[in-house]
Each structure stands twice: as C-alpha cells, then as structure tokens.
Amino acid sequence: MANNKNFWLTLNVFLGLWYVAVFAYVLFMGGAWNEWVPMVTLVILAAHVLEIPLAMKMLASRNPALGRLIVMTTLFGLTWWIPASKGIYPAR
C-alpha cells in the first residue's frame, strides 16, 4: 500500500479538503479562530513546517526543488515527502 500512488493521492485529497472546509467555515460561515477545528488545522500546519528539515534529509538524494519541498511539505507533510522519496511523486 505504501508504494501505491492512489493511496497517497487519496490522503492528500482528504487533507486538502480539510483545509478548504476549515477556511470556508471561518471565512464564509462566521466561524471563529478560537474554536477547536481551526486550531487543530493550525497545529497540523505547524507540525508540517517542523517536518521540513526531515523532508530535506530524506529527499537529498533526489535533489528536490527547495520551493516545492517547502510548499508541499507545509501543506501535506509526510503524505508528500514519503512518496516523493520513493519516486512516486516528482521532487522537482
């Protein structure tokens, strides 16, 4: 399963939908940033930012584009850099 591109894409789609739903809730439905759902989302994003050095180490042999690595790791975390390290996703 870890080498299946559809598995990783599904995880990334759900994570992307989570972000869209939370920001739509806050922006368009009057949700407050002090509620638990937006706060969980911010914690997820912060955890992904902390993964950047690990992603750089894991993808060093693939010579990733730094901008792509930072953006994709911040948004998707290990659901991007693990498949990228296996060659399932492009690192450049």
PDB file of N, CA, C and O in Angstrom:
ATOM      1  N   MET A   1       0.822  -1.187   0.000  1.00  0.00           N
ATOM      2  CA  MET A   1       0.000   0.000   0.000  1.00  0.00           C
ATOM      3  C   MET A   1       0.872   1.260   0.000  1.00  0.00           C
ATOM      4  O   MET A   1       0.490   2.260  -0.607  1.00  0.00           O
ATOM      5  N   ALA A   2       2.020   1.237   0.657  1.00  0.00           N
ATOM      6  CA  ALA A   2       2.875   2.415   0.742  1.00  0.00           C
ATOM      7  C   ALA A   2       3.488   2.785  -0.602  1.00  0.00           C
ATOM      8  O   ALA A   2       3.964   3.908  -0.769  1.00  0.00           O
ATOM      9  N   ASN A   3       3.487   1.870  -1.556  1.00  0.00           N
ATOM     10  CA  ASN A   3       4.006   2.163  -2.888  1.00  0.00           C
ATOM     11  C   ASN A   3       2.902   2.441  -3.890  1.00  0.00           C
ATOM     12  O   ASN A   3       3.165   2.539  -5.088  1.00  0.00           O
ATOM     13  N   ASN A   4       1.687   2.569  -3.424  1.00  0.00           N
ATOM     14  CA  ASN A   4       0.537   2.801  -4.288  1.00  0.00           C
ATOM     15  C   ASN A   4       0.261   4.302  -4.385  1.00  0.00           C
ATOM     16  O   ASN A   4      -0.072   4.939  -3.386  1.00  0.00           O
ATOM     17  N   LYS A   5       0.398   4.862  -5.578  1.00  0.00           N
ATOM     18  CA  LYS A   5       0.200   6.299  -5.763  1.00  0.00           C
ATOM     19  C   LYS A   5      -1.221   6.727  -5.397  1.00  0.00           C
ATOM     20  O   LYS A   5      -1.410   7.808  -4.840  1.00  0.00           O
ATOM     21  N   ASN A   6      -2.209   5.909  -5.695  1.00  0.00           N
ATOM     22  CA  ASN A   6      -3.594   6.261  -5.369  1.00  0.00           C
ATOM     23  C   ASN A   6      -3.818   6.380  -3.867  1.00  0.00           C
ATOM     24  O   ASN A   6      -4.613   7.209  -3.426  1.00  0.00           O
ATOM     25  N   PHE A   7      -3.135   5.572  -3.086  1.00  0.00           N
ATOM     26  CA  PHE A   7      -3.223   5.660  -1.628  1.00  0.00           C
ATOM     27  C   PHE A   7      -2.761   7.039  -1.156  1.00  0.00           C
ATOM     28  O   PHE A   7      -3.458   7.697  -0.383  1.00  0.00           O
ATOM     29  N   TRP A   8      -1.592   7.476  -1.619  1.00  0.00           N
ATOM     30  CA  TRP A   8      -1.047   8.775  -1.218  1.00  0.00           C
ATOM     31  C   TRP A   8      -1.889   9.924  -1.756  1.00  0.00           C
ATOM     32  O   TRP A   8      -2.100  10.913  -1.055  1.00  0.00           O
ATOM     33  N   LEU A   9      -2.368   9.809  -2.975  1.00  0.00           N
ATOM     34  CA  LEU A   9      -3.226  10.856  -3.532  1.00  0.00           C
ATOM     35  C   LEU A   9      -4.516  10.994  -2.734  1.00  0.00           C
ATOM     36  O   LEU A   9      -4.989  12.107  -2.498  1.00  0.00           O
ATOM     37  N   THR A  10      -5.080   9.878  -2.322  1.00  0.00           N
ATOM     38  CA  THR A  10      -6.301   9.914  -1.518  1.00  0.00           C
ATOM     39  C   THR A  10      -6.062  10.631  -0.194  1.00  0.00           C
ATOM     40  O   THR A  10      -6.877  11.455   0.221  1.00  0.00           O
ATOM     41  N   LEU A  11      -4.955  10.323   0.469  1.00  0.00           N
ATOM     42  CA  LEU A  11      -4.626  11.019   1.712  1.00  0.00           C
ATOM     43  C   LEU A  11      -4.475  12.520   1.476  1.00  0.00           C
ATOM     44  O   LEU A  11      -4.962  13.326   2.269  1.00  0.00           O
ATOM     45  N   ASN A  12      -3.803  12.897   0.389  1.00  0.00           N
ATOM     46  CA  ASN A  12      -3.596  14.314   0.099  1.00  0.00           C
ATOM     47  C   ASN A  12      -4.899  15.013  -0.262  1.00  0.00           C
ATOM     48  O   ASN A  12      -5.097  16.170   0.109  1.00  0.00           O
ATOM     49  N   VAL A  13      -5.783  14.338  -0.972  1.00  0.00           N
ATOM     50  CA  VAL A  13      -7.078  14.931  -1.314  1.00  0.00           C
ATOM     51  C   VAL A  13      -7.874  15.193  -0.043  1.00  0.00           C
ATOM     52  O   VAL A  13      -8.448  16.272   0.109  1.00  0.00           O
ATOM     53  N   PHE A  14      -7.921  14.236   0.869  1.00  0.00           N
ATOM     54  CA  PHE A  14      -8.654  14.438   2.117  1.00  0.00           C
ATOM     55  C   PHE A  14      -8.055  15.558   2.954  1.00  0.00           C
ATOM     56  O   PHE A  14      -8.790  16.339   3.557  1.00  0.00           O
ATOM     57  N   LEU A  15      -6.739  15.645   2.997  1.00  0.00           N
ATOM     58  CA  LEU A  15      -6.102  16.721   3.735  1.00  0.00           C
ATOM     59  C   LEU A  15      -6.405  18.070   3.087  1.00  0.00           C
ATOM     60  O   LEU A  15      -6.683  19.044   3.786  1.00  0.00           O
ATOM     61  N   GLY A  16      -6.353  18.134   1.766  1.00  0.00           N
ATOM     62  CA  GLY A  16      -6.706  19.368   1.060  1.00  0.00           C
ATOM     63  C   GLY A  16      -8.158  19.756   1.279  1.00  0.00           C
ATOM     64  O   GLY A  16      -8.461  20.935   1.466  1.00  0.00           O
ATOM     65  N   LEU A  17      -9.052  18.787   1.258  1.00  0.00           N
ATOM     66  CA  LEU A  17     -10.461  19.071   1.515  1.00  0.00           C
ATOM     67  C   LEU A  17     -10.671  19.573   2.946  1.00  0.00           C
ATOM     68  O   LEU A  17     -11.515  20.437   3.188  1.00  0.00           O
ATOM     69  N   TRP A  18      -9.912  19.037   3.878  1.00  0.00           N
ATOM     70  CA  TRP A  18      -9.978  19.513   5.261  1.00  0.00           C
ATOM     71  C   TRP A  18      -9.628  20.992   5.320  1.00  0.00           C
ATOM     72  O   TRP A  18     -10.342  21.782   5.939  1.00  0.00           O
ATOM     73  N   TYR A  19      -8.515  21.367   4.668  1.00  0.00           N
ATOM     74  CA  TYR A  19      -8.108  22.776   4.670  1.00  0.00           C
ATOM     75  C   TYR A  19      -9.179  23.667   4.053  1.00  0.00           C
ATOM     76  O   TYR A  19      -9.517  24.714   4.605  1.00  0.00           O
ATOM     77  N   VAL A  20      -9.707  23.253   2.919  1.00  0.00           N
ATOM     78  CA  VAL A  20     -10.739  24.047   2.238  1.00  0.00           C
ATOM     79  C   VAL A  20     -11.971  24.185   3.135  1.00  0.00           C
ATOM     80  O   VAL A  20     -12.518  25.280   3.267  1.00  0.00           O
ATOM     81  N   ALA A  21     -12.403  23.106   3.740  1.00  0.00           N
ATOM     82  CA  ALA A  21     -13.595  23.149   4.593  1.00  0.00           C
ATOM     83  C   ALA A  21     -13.386  24.065   5.796  1.00  0.00           C
ATOM     84  O   ALA A  21     -14.276  24.837   6.153  1.00  0.00           O
ATOM     85  N   VAL A  22     -12.220  23.982   6.416  1.00  0.00           N
ATOM     86  CA  VAL A  22     -11.965  24.808   7.598  1.00  0.00           C
ATOM     87  C   VAL A  22     -11.906  26.282   7.227  1.00  0.00           C
ATOM     88  O   VAL A  22     -12.514  27.115   7.900  1.00  0.00           O
ATOM     89  N   PHE A  23     -11.186  26.613   6.170  1.00  0.00           N
ATOM     90  CA  PHE A  23     -11.080  28.018   5.802  1.00  0.00           C
ATOM     91  C   PHE A  23     -12.396  28.567   5.268  1.00  0.00           C
ATOM     92  O   PHE A  23     -12.697  29.742   5.477  1.00  0.00           O
ATOM     93  N   ALA A  24     -13.179  27.750   4.591  1.00  0.00           N
ATOM     94  CA  ALA A  24     -14.512  28.187   4.163  1.00  0.00           C
ATOM     95  C   ALA A  24     -15.395  28.423   5.380  1.00  0.00           C
ATOM     96  O   ALA A  24     -16.162  29.385   5.417  1.00  0.00           O
ATOM     97  N   TYR A  25     -15.290  27.560   6.364  1.00  0.00           N
ATOM     98  CA  TYR A  25     -16.062  27.712   7.602  1.00  0.00           C
ATOM     99  C   TYR A  25     -15.713  29.033   8.289  1.00  0.00           C
ATOM    100  O   TYR A  25     -16.596  29.774   8.719  1.00  0.00           O
ATOM    101  N   VAL A  26     -14.433  29.309   8.383  1.00  0.00           N
ATOM    102  CA  VAL A  26     -14.004  30.528   9.073  1.00  0.00           C
ATOM    103  C   VAL A  26     -14.348  31.770   8.254  1.00  0.00           C
ATOM    104  O   VAL A  26     -14.846  32.754   8.801  1.00  0.00           O
ATOM    105  N   LEU A  27     -14.087  31.731   6.957  1.00  0.00           N
ATOM    106  CA  LEU A  27     -14.267  32.924   6.134  1.00  0.00           C
ATOM    107  C   LEU A  27     -15.717  33.217   5.778  1.00  0.00           C
ATOM    108  O   LEU A  27     -16.134  34.376   5.783  1.00  0.00           O
ATOM    109  N   PHE A  28     -16.486  32.184   5.470  1.00  0.00           N
ATOM    110  CA  PHE A  28     -17.819  32.405   4.914  1.00  0.00           C
ATOM    111  C   PHE A  28     -18.974  32.083   5.862  1.00  0.00           C
ATOM    112  O   PHE A  28     -20.097  32.536   5.642  1.00  0.00           O
ATOM    113  N   MET A  29     -18.715  31.317   6.899  1.00  0.00           N
ATOM    114  CA  MET A  29     -19.804  30.904   7.772  1.00  0.00           C
ATOM    115  C   MET A  29     -19.684  31.494   9.167  1.00  0.00           C
ATOM    116  O   MET A  29     -20.421  31.107  10.074  1.00  0.00           O
ATOM    117  N   GLY A  30     -18.770  32.419   9.340  1.00  0.00           N
ATOM    118  CA  GLY A  30     -18.664  33.107  10.618  1.00  0.00           C
ATOM    119  C   GLY A  30     -18.004  32.322  11.723  1.00  0.00           C
ATOM    120  O   GLY A  30     -18.146  32.662  12.898  1.00  0.00           O
ATOM    121  N   GLY A  31     -17.281  31.274  11.365  1.00  0.00           N
ATOM    122  CA  GLY A  31     -16.576  30.516  12.394  1.00  0.00           C
ATOM    123  C   GLY A  31     -15.466  31.351  12.998  1.00  0.00           C
ATOM    124  O   GLY A  31     -14.932  32.244  12.341  1.00  0.00           O
ATOM    125  N   ALA A  32     -15.123  31.077  14.207  1.00  0.00           N
ATOM    126  CA  ALA A  32     -14.089  31.834  14.903  1.00  0.00           C
ATOM    127  C   ALA A  32     -12.798  31.023  14.968  1.00  0.00           C
ATOM    128  O   ALA A  32     -12.821  29.794  15.041  1.00  0.00           O
ATOM    129  N   TRP A  33     -11.677  31.736  14.941  1.00  0.00           N
ATOM    130  CA  TRP A  33     -10.381  31.065  15.001  1.00  0.00           C
ATOM    131  C   TRP A  33     -10.107  30.467  16.371  1.00  0.00           C
ATOM    132  O   TRP A  33      -9.186  29.661  16.507  1.00  0.00           O
ATOM    133  N   ASN A  34     -10.863  30.829  17.378  1.00  0.00           N
ATOM    134  CA  ASN A  34     -10.620  30.262  18.702  1.00  0.00           C
ATOM    135  C   ASN A  34     -11.396  28.969  18.938  1.00  0.00           C
ATOM    136  O   ASN A  34     -11.385  28.441  20.050  1.00  0.00           O
ATOM    137  N   GLU A  35     -12.056  28.459  17.927  1.00  0.00           N
ATOM    138  CA  GLU A  35     -12.750  27.173  18.048  1.00  0.00           C
ATOM    139  C   GLU A  35     -11.761  26.043  17.763  1.00  0.00           C
ATOM    140  O   GLU A  35     -10.681  26.287  17.225  1.00  0.00           O
ATOM    141  N   TRP A  36     -12.113  24.839  18.112  1.00  0.00           N
ATOM    142  CA  TRP A  36     -11.153  23.734  18.062  1.00  0.00           C
ATOM    143  C   TRP A  36     -10.778  23.305  16.651  1.00  0.00           C
ATOM    144  O   TRP A  36      -9.625  22.933  16.430  1.00  0.00           O
ATOM    145  N   VAL A  37     -11.689  23.337  15.687  1.00  0.00           N
ATOM    146  CA  VAL A  37     -11.372  22.841  14.343  1.00  0.00           C
ATOM    147  C   VAL A  37     -10.297  23.693  13.659  1.00  0.00           C
ATOM    148  O   VAL A  37      -9.324  23.136  13.152  1.00  0.00           O
ATOM    149  N   PRO A  38     -10.438  25.018  13.626  1.00  0.00           N
ATOM    150  CA  PRO A  38      -9.359  25.813  13.044  1.00  0.00           C
ATOM    151  C   PRO A  38      -8.044  25.684  13.811  1.00  0.00           C
ATOM    152  O   PRO A  38      -6.968  25.722  13.215  1.00  0.00           O
ATOM    153  N   MET A  39      -8.132  25.532  15.111  1.00  0.00           N
ATOM    154  CA  MET A  39      -6.910  25.391  15.899  1.00  0.00           C
ATOM    155  C   MET A  39      -6.196  24.075  15.587  1.00  0.00           C
ATOM    156  O   MET A  39      -4.967  24.037  15.524  1.00  0.00           O
ATOM    157  N   VAL A  40      -6.947  23.016  15.395  1.00  0.00           N
ATOM    158  CA  VAL A  40      -6.346  21.738  15.008  1.00  0.00           C
ATOM    159  C   VAL A  40      -5.657  21.886  13.651  1.00  0.00           C
ATOM    160  O   VAL A  40      -4.568  21.353  13.438  1.00  0.00           O
ATOM    161  N   THR A  41      -6.294  22.606  12.746  1.00  0.00           N
ATOM    162  CA  THR A  41      -5.706  22.830  11.426  1.00  0.00           C
ATOM    163  C   THR A  41      -4.397  23.599  11.539  1.00  0.00           C
ATOM    164  O   THR A  41      -3.427  23.262  10.861  1.00  0.00           O
ATOM    165  N   LEU A  42      -4.352  24.613  12.370  1.00  0.00           N
ATOM    166  CA  LEU A  42      -3.108  25.356  12.561  1.00  0.00           C
ATOM    167  C   LEU A  42      -2.022  24.486  13.187  1.00  0.00           C
ATOM    168  O   LEU A  42      -0.846  24.623  12.848  1.00  0.00           O
ATOM    169  N   VAL A  43      -2.401  23.607  14.084  1.00  0.00           N
ATOM    170  CA  VAL A  43      -1.423  22.685  14.676  1.00  0.00           C
ATOM    171  C   VAL A  43      -0.886  21.726  13.618  1.00  0.00           C
ATOM    172  O   VAL A  43       0.310  21.433  13.595  1.00  0.00           O
ATOM    173  N   ILE A  44      -1.757  21.237  12.747  1.00  0.00           N
ATOM    174  CA  ILE A  44      -1.329  20.355  11.655  1.00  0.00           C
ATOM    175  C   ILE A  44      -0.337  21.082  10.755  1.00  0.00           C
ATOM    176  O   ILE A  44       0.707  20.528  10.410  1.00  0.00           O
ATOM    177  N   LEU A  45      -0.652  22.315  10.373  1.00  0.00           N
ATOM    178  CA  LEU A  45       0.254  23.087   9.531  1.00  0.00           C
ATOM    179  C   LEU A  45       1.583  23.346  10.227  1.00  0.00           C
ATOM    180  O   LEU A  45       2.639  23.268   9.598  1.00  0.00           O
ATOM    181  N   ALA A  46       1.541  23.652  11.512  1.00  0.00           N
ATOM    182  CA  ALA A  46       2.777  23.882  12.263  1.00  0.00           C
ATOM    183  C   ALA A  46       3.622  22.607  12.326  1.00  0.00           C
ATOM    184  O   ALA A  46       4.844  22.663  12.190  1.00  0.00           O
ATOM    185  N   ALA A  47       2.980  21.478  12.529  1.00  0.00           N
ATOM    186  CA  ALA A  47       3.708  20.203  12.550  1.00  0.00           C
ATOM    187  C   ALA A  47       4.352  19.935  11.199  1.00  0.00           C
ATOM    188  O   ALA A  47       5.468  19.420  11.132  1.00  0.00           O
ATOM    189  N   HIS A  48       3.656  20.280  10.128  1.00  0.00           N
ATOM    190  CA  HIS A  48       4.213  20.077   8.793  1.00  0.00           C
ATOM    191  C   HIS A  48       5.419  20.980   8.564  1.00  0.00           C
ATOM    192  O   HIS A  48       6.387  20.565   7.927  1.00  0.00           O
ATOM    193  N   VAL A  49       5.374  22.193   9.067  1.00  0.00           N
ATOM    194  CA  VAL A  49       6.530  23.089   8.939  1.00  0.00           C
ATOM    195  C   VAL A  49       7.727  22.488   9.667  1.00  0.00           C
ATOM    196  O   VAL A  49       8.857  22.586   9.187  1.00  0.00           O
ATOM    197  N   LEU A  50       7.492  21.875  10.806  1.00  0.00           N
ATOM    198  CA  LEU A  50       8.579  21.238  11.551  1.00  0.00           C
ATOM    199  C   LEU A  50       9.142  20.013  10.832  1.00  0.00           C
ATOM    200  O   LEU A  50      10.243  19.567  11.153  1.00  0.00           O
ATOM    201  N   GLU A  51       8.409  19.465   9.869  1.00  0.00           N
ATOM    202  CA  GLU A  51       8.879  18.320   9.093  1.00  0.00           C
ATOM    203  C   GLU A  51       9.841  18.714   7.981  1.00  0.00           C
ATOM    204  O   GLU A  51      10.494  17.841   7.409  1.00  0.00           O
ATOM    205  N   ILE A  52       9.949  19.984   7.659  1.00  0.00           N
ATOM    206  CA  ILE A  52      10.756  20.411   6.513  1.00  0.00           C
ATOM    207  C   ILE A  52      12.211  19.932   6.601  1.00  0.00           C
ATOM    208  O   ILE A  52      12.719  19.412   5.607  1.00  0.00           O
ATOM    209  N   PRO A  53      12.908  20.079   7.736  1.00  0.00           N
ATOM    210  CA  PRO A  53      14.293  19.566   7.782  1.00  0.00           C
ATOM    211  C   PRO A  53      14.377  18.056   7.533  1.00  0.00           C
ATOM    212  O   PRO A  53      15.295  17.588   6.860  1.00  0.00           O
ATOM    213  N   LEU A  54      13.431  17.304   8.070  1.00  0.00           N
ATOM    214  CA  LEU A  54      13.424  15.856   7.843  1.00  0.00           C
ATOM    215  C   LEU A  54      13.166  15.550   6.371  1.00  0.00           C
ATOM    216  O   LEU A  54      13.808  14.672   5.795  1.00  0.00           O
ATOM    217  N   ALA A  55      12.232  16.270   5.766  1.00  0.00           N
ATOM    218  CA  ALA A  55      11.948  16.065   4.341  1.00  0.00           C
ATOM    219  C   ALA A  55      13.172  16.394   3.497  1.00  0.00           C
ATOM    220  O   ALA A  55      13.461  15.694   2.527  1.00  0.00           O
ATOM    221  N   MET A  56      13.897  17.457   3.859  1.00  0.00           N
ATOM    222  CA  MET A  56      15.114  17.814   3.120  1.00  0.00           C
ATOM    223  C   MET A  56      16.140  16.685   3.202  1.00  0.00           C
ATOM    224  O   MET A  56      16.796  16.357   2.213  1.00  0.00           O
ATOM    225  N   LYS A  57      16.271  16.100   4.380  1.00  0.00           N
ATOM    226  CA  LYS A  57      17.217  14.994   4.561  1.00  0.00           C
ATOM    227  C   LYS A  57      16.789  13.769   3.755  1.00  0.00           C
ATOM    228  O   LYS A  57      17.607  13.143   3.081  1.00  0.00           O
ATOM    229  N   MET A  58      15.500  13.435   3.831  1.00  0.00           N
ATOM    230  CA  MET A  58      15.001  12.234   3.146  1.00  0.00           C
ATOM    231  C   MET A  58      15.030  12.375   1.623  1.00  0.00           C
ATOM    232  O   MET A  58      15.166  11.380   0.912  1.00  0.00           O
ATOM    233  N   LEU A  59      14.903  13.605   1.121  1.00  0.00           N
ATOM    234  CA  LEU A  59      14.854  13.825  -0.324  1.00  0.00           C
ATOM    235  C   LEU A  59      16.174  14.318  -0.893  1.00  0.00           C
ATOM    236  O   LEU A  59      16.240  14.646  -2.077  1.00  0.00           O
ATOM    237  N   ALA A  60      17.227  14.379  -0.088  1.00  0.00           N
ATOM    238  CA  ALA A  60      18.508  14.921  -0.545  1.00  0.00           C
ATOM    239  C   ALA A  60      19.037  14.194  -1.786  1.00  0.00           C
ATOM    240  O   ALA A  60      19.596  14.830  -2.680  1.00  0.00           O
ATOM    241  N   SER A  61      18.870  12.899  -1.847  1.00  0.00           N
ATOM    242  CA  SER A  61      19.371  12.134  -2.997  1.00  0.00           C
ATOM    243  C   SER A  61      18.579  12.399  -4.272  1.00  0.00           C
ATOM    244  O   SER A  61      19.066  12.127  -5.370  1.00  0.00           O
ATOM    245  N   ARG A  62      17.380  12.921  -4.140  1.00  0.00           N
ATOM    246  CA  ARG A  62      16.531  13.204  -5.310  1.00  0.00           C
ATOM    247  C   ARG A  62      16.686  14.642  -5.793  1.00  0.00           C
ATOM    248  O   ARG A  62      16.073  15.034  -6.786  1.00  0.00           O
ATOM    249  N   ASN A  63      17.509  15.433  -5.090  1.00  0.00           N
ATOM    250  CA  ASN A  63      17.782  16.827  -5.459  1.00  0.00           C
ATOM    251  C   ASN A  63      16.488  17.609  -5.677  1.00  0.00           C
ATOM    252  O   ASN A  63      16.219  18.053  -6.793  1.00  0.00           O
ATOM    253  N   PRO A  64      15.682  17.783  -4.626  1.00  0.00           N
ATOM    254  CA  PRO A  64      14.379  18.441  -4.785  1.00  0.00           C
ATOM    255  C   PRO A  64      14.512  19.948  -4.993  1.00  0.00           C
ATOM    256  O   PRO A  64      15.486  20.565  -4.563  1.00  0.00           O
ATOM    257  N   ALA A  65      13.525  20.520  -5.654  1.00  0.00           N
ATOM    258  CA  ALA A  65      13.428  21.971  -5.751  1.00  0.00           C
ATOM    259  C   ALA A  65      13.021  22.486  -4.370  1.00  0.00           C
ATOM    260  O   ALA A  65      12.028  22.027  -3.805  1.00  0.00           O
ATOM    261  N   LEU A  66      13.776  23.428  -3.831  1.00  0.00           N
ATOM    262  CA  LEU A  66      13.554  23.886  -2.465  1.00  0.00           C
ATOM    263  C   LEU A  66      12.157  24.483  -2.274  1.00  0.00           C
ATOM    264  O   LEU A  66      11.498  24.201  -1.273  1.00  0.00           O
ATOM    265  N   GLY A  67      11.708  25.290  -3.209  1.00  0.00           N
ATOM    266  CA  GLY A  67      10.379  25.891  -3.096  1.00  0.00           C
ATOM    267  C   GLY A  67       9.282  24.847  -3.067  1.00  0.00           C
ATOM    268  O   GLY A  67       8.357  24.924  -2.258  1.00  0.00           O
ATOM    269  N   ARG A  68       9.391  23.867  -3.957  1.00  0.00           N
ATOM    270  CA  ARG A  68       8.395  22.787  -3.997  1.00  0.00           C
ATOM    271  C   ARG A  68       8.411  22.002  -2.690  1.00  0.00           C
ATOM    272  O   ARG A  68       7.361  21.682  -2.134  1.00  0.00           O
ATOM    273  N   LEU A  69       9.609  21.696  -2.208  1.00  0.00           N
ATOM    274  CA  LEU A  69       9.724  20.943  -0.960  1.00  0.00           C
ATOM    275  C   LEU A  69       9.067  21.692   0.192  1.00  0.00           C
ATOM    276  O   LEU A  69       8.341  21.089   0.981  1.00  0.00           O
ATOM    277  N   ILE A  70       9.307  22.980   0.300  1.00  0.00           N
ATOM    278  CA  ILE A  70       8.749  23.759   1.404  1.00  0.00           C
ATOM    279  C   ILE A  70       7.229  23.846   1.302  1.00  0.00           C
ATOM    280  O   ILE A  70       6.524  23.623   2.287  1.00  0.00           O
ATOM    281  N   VAL A  71       6.727  24.168   0.123  1.00  0.00           N
ATOM    282  CA  VAL A  71       5.271  24.319  -0.042  1.00  0.00           C
ATOM    283  C   VAL A  71       4.552  22.990   0.155  1.00  0.00           C
ATOM    284  O   VAL A  71       3.583  22.914   0.911  1.00  0.00           O
ATOM    285  N   MET A  72       5.015  21.957  -0.513  1.00  0.00           N
ATOM    286  CA  MET A  72       4.325  20.671  -0.444  1.00  0.00           C
ATOM    287  C   MET A  72       4.420  20.043   0.949  1.00  0.00           C
ATOM    288  O   MET A  72       3.460  19.434   1.422  1.00  0.00           O
ATOM    289  N   THR A  73       5.573  20.190   1.607  1.00  0.00           N
ATOM    290  CA  THR A  73       5.695  19.648   2.960  1.00  0.00           C
ATOM    291  C   THR A  73       4.831  20.430   3.933  1.00  0.00           C
ATOM    292  O   THR A  73       4.232  19.844   4.834  1.00  0.00           O
ATOM    293  N   THR A  74       4.758  21.757   3.764  1.00  0.00           N
ATOM    294  CA  THR A  74       3.911  22.557   4.643  1.00  0.00           C
ATOM    295  C   THR A  74       2.444  22.177   4.484  1.00  0.00           C
ATOM    296  O   THR A  74       1.719  22.090   5.475  1.00  0.00           O
ATOM    297  N   LEU A  75       2.006  21.953   3.272  1.00  0.00           N
ATOM    298  CA  LEU A  75       0.600  21.623   3.048  1.00  0.00           C
ATOM    299  C   LEU A  75       0.267  20.163   3.349  1.00  0.00           C
ATOM    300  O   LEU A  75      -0.767  19.876   3.951  1.00  0.00           O
ATOM    301  N   PHE A  76       1.130  19.247   2.939  1.00  0.00           N
ATOM    302  CA  PHE A  76       0.777  17.828   3.002  1.00  0.00           C
ATOM    303  C   PHE A  76       1.657  16.984   3.924  1.00  0.00           C
ATOM    304  O   PHE A  76       1.321  15.835   4.213  1.00  0.00           O
ATOM    305  N   GLY A  77       2.767  17.532   4.384  1.00  0.00           N
ATOM    306  CA  GLY A  77       3.617  16.800   5.319  1.00  0.00           C
ATOM    307  C   GLY A  77       4.137  15.489   4.775  1.00  0.00           C
ATOM    308  O   GLY A  77       4.505  15.381   3.605  1.00  0.00           O
ATOM    309  N   LEU A  78       4.161  14.502   5.638  1.00  0.00           N
ATOM    310  CA  LEU A  78       4.730  13.219   5.235  1.00  0.00           C
ATOM    311  C   LEU A  78       3.939  12.513   4.140  1.00  0.00           C
ATOM    312  O   LEU A  78       4.458  11.602   3.496  1.00  0.00           O
ATOM    313  N   THR A  79       2.697  12.919   3.921  1.00  0.00           N
ATOM    314  CA  THR A  79       1.943  12.305   2.822  1.00  0.00           C
ATOM    315  C   THR A  79       2.427  12.814   1.474  1.00  0.00           C
ATOM    316  O   THR A  79       1.974  12.331   0.437  1.00  0.00           O
ATOM    317  N   TRP A  80       3.340  13.782   1.471  1.00  0.00           N
ATOM    318  CA  TRP A  80       4.001  14.188   0.229  1.00  0.00           C
ATOM    319  C   TRP A  80       5.441  13.705   0.188  1.00  0.00           C
ATOM    320  O   TRP A  80       5.860  13.117  -0.809  1.00  0.00           O
ATOM    321  N   TRP A  81       6.212  13.940   1.252  1.00  0.00           N
ATOM    322  CA  TRP A  81       7.630  13.641   1.126  1.00  0.00           C
ATOM    323  C   TRP A  81       7.975  12.158   1.204  1.00  0.00           C
ATOM    324  O   TRP A  81       9.009  11.756   0.670  1.00  0.00           O
ATOM    325  N   ILE A  82       7.164  11.341   1.837  1.00  0.00           N
ATOM    326  CA  ILE A  82       7.451   9.901   1.817  1.00  0.00           C
ATOM    327  C   ILE A  82       7.293   9.343   0.402  1.00  0.00           C
ATOM    328  O   ILE A  82       8.203   8.670  -0.081  1.00  0.00           O
ATOM    329  N   PRO A  83       6.163   9.600  -0.288  1.00  0.00           N
ATOM    330  CA  PRO A  83       6.090   9.097  -1.664  1.00  0.00           C
ATOM    331  C   PRO A  83       7.108   9.761  -2.596  1.00  0.00           C
ATOM    332  O   PRO A  83       7.582   9.127  -3.539  1.00  0.00           O
ATOM    333  N   ALA A  84       7.448  11.019  -2.347  1.00  0.00           N
ATOM    334  CA  ALA A  84       8.459  11.683  -3.179  1.00  0.00           C
ATOM    335  C   ALA A  84       9.821  11.020  -2.987  1.00  0.00           C
ATOM    336  O   ALA A  84      10.597  10.912  -3.936  1.00  0.00           O
ATOM    337  N   SER A  85      10.112  10.582  -1.780  1.00  0.00           N
ATOM    338  CA  SER A  85      11.381   9.911  -1.540  1.00  0.00           C
ATOM    339  C   SER A  85      11.438   8.540  -2.205  1.00  0.00           C
ATOM    340  O   SER A  85      12.522   8.031  -2.492  1.00  0.00           O
ATOM    341  N   LYS A  86      10.282   7.944  -2.450  1.00  0.00           N
ATOM    342  CA  LYS A  86      10.217   6.641  -3.125  1.00  0.00           C
ATOM    343  C   LYS A  86      10.071   6.773  -4.642  1.00  0.00           C
ATOM    344  O   LYS A  86      10.048   5.770  -5.355  1.00  0.00           O
ATOM    345  N   GLY A  87       9.973   8.012  -5.132  1.00  0.00           N
ATOM    346  CA  GLY A  87       9.842   8.235  -6.556  1.00  0.00           C
ATOM    347  C   GLY A  87       8.406   8.187  -7.060  1.00  0.00           C
ATOM    348  O   GLY A  87       8.175   8.223  -8.268  1.00  0.00           O
ATOM    349  N   ILE A  88       7.443   8.106  -6.154  1.00  0.00           N
ATOM    350  CA  ILE A  88       6.041   8.058  -6.544  1.00  0.00           C
ATOM    351  C   ILE A  88       5.577   9.438  -7.000  1.00  0.00           C
ATOM    352  O   ILE A  88       4.825   9.554  -7.967  1.00  0.00           O
ATOM    353  N   TYR A  89       6.025  10.484  -6.305  1.00  0.00           N
ATOM    354  CA  TYR A  89       5.750  11.869  -6.683  1.00  0.00           C
ATOM    355  C   TYR A  89       7.064  12.484  -7.182  1.00  0.00           C
ATOM    356  O   TYR A  89       8.144  12.079  -6.751  1.00  0.00           O
ATOM    357  N   PRO A  90       6.971  13.453  -8.080  1.00  0.00           N
ATOM    358  CA  PRO A  90       8.197  14.142  -8.503  1.00  0.00           C
ATOM    359  C   PRO A  90       8.697  15.062  -7.396  1.00  0.00           C
ATOM    360  O   PRO A  90       7.903  15.702  -6.706  1.00  0.00           O
ATOM    361  N   ALA A  91       9.995  15.123  -7.231  1.00  0.00           N
ATOM    362  CA  ALA A  91      10.604  16.003  -6.218  1.00  0.00           C
ATOM    363  C   ALA A  91      10.986  17.349  -6.821  1.00  0.00           C
ATOM    364  O   ALA A  91      11.266  18.287  -6.075  1.00  0.00           O
ATOM    365  N   ARG A  92      11.007  17.471  -8.111  1.00  0.00           N
ATOM    366  CA  ARG A  92      11.367  18.731  -8.787  1.00  0.00           C
ATOM    367  C   ARG A  92      10.162  19.367  -9.376  1.00  0.00           C
ATOM    368  O   ARG A  92      10.261  20.432  -9.984  1.00  0.00           O
TER     369      ARG A  92
END
